[in-house]
Amino acid sequence: MVIGYLIWAVFMAGLFAWEGFSLSRSHDRWPTFSDTVHAVTRHAVGRWVMFAVWLWLGWHFFVRGWKFFLRA
């Protein structure tokens, strides 16, 4: 359980570091995370892929292994 939190913390720290670095170095034109998402979702195929990834992540993180609370 702790290793999962550690992995998420490192991932989020990396994402924030990338965003902060790219926003602070705007004259070098490093792409921000929002620029990257915009480039992917510009086309319909990219939007469908992002939607499929969102569904897959939601299924694996929130639904899989979940027990129905009204089950006797």
Helices and strands as residue ranges (DSSP letters): H 2-24, G 26-28, H 33-40, H 44-58, I 59-63
